[in-house]
Amino acid sequence: MFKFVILLSVIACAFGAALPEGLLPQLDGRIVGGVATSISSFPWQISLQRNGGHSCGGSVYNNRIIVTAAHCLQSVSTSVLQVRAGSSYWSSGGVVSKVASFRNHQGYNPSTMVNDIAIIKLSSSLSYSGNIKAIALATSAPGNGAAASVSGWGTLSSGSSSIPTQLQYVNVNIVSQSTCASGSYGYGSQIKSTMICARAAGKDSCQGDSGGPLVSGGRLVGVVSWGAGCALARYPGVYADVAALRSWVVNNANSI
């Protein structure tokens, strides 16, 4: 069965917290095969939280706007949301900002997962530092096989009930939209034009990382969206294609 995927990296020992209250039960994502890291290496990474518990990832677009996945913001009000930025730990450190508003892509379809992107407007501006920086949006999708990385606090294995406290990342390779939809993999026509994929043997994204960043060449190229299981050979992680959706982000960040 196909399940939405939340990105996160796997470490050998997972001394994680219980899966947070805000995490949507149908989501099944984790970074598998990765390692613990510092926020200074991924200063655009944020933890999107519901009722104080980590729910999804996201990326700093500017000091008031966060890019995340539309499916992270279904059936939720701003009153229970907050963003922690500038910390390697989702539960402490850095700065916590309330959410003033958010906007999902008007073309988002939860059945097909097309246009799975959203923006969040913070109630106060972030102050940039070595641990908080914006990331530029890709203007074109990287080529098939290009090096990329994903990061987040998602579960360390499929079906796990706990998440790591420290940020994780994993290195993967881009699988282009056309290749991901080809017979080489198992998705077929489920891969749409607003999607891009990434994979590496034994490595993937998983529960708790949805909305988080897929980065290649120093630019945000994907937003963790969905996938079948985690790290399955014929099923790469599937991401919203930022280059294809860039104009929506830019236009709405200026009007939200």
ABEGO torsion letter per residue (X at the ends): XBBBBBBBBBBABBBBBBBBAABBAABBBBBBGBBBBBAAABAABBBBBBGGBBABBBBBABAABBBBBAAAABGBBAAABBBBBGBABAABEEBBBBBABBBBBAABBAAAGBGBBBBBBBABBBBBBAABBBBBBBABBBBBGBBBBBBEABBABBGBABBBABBBBBBBBBBBAAAAABAABAAEAABBAABBBBBBBGBBBBBGABGBBBBBGGBBABBBABEBEBGBAABBBBBBBAAAAAAAAAAAAAAX
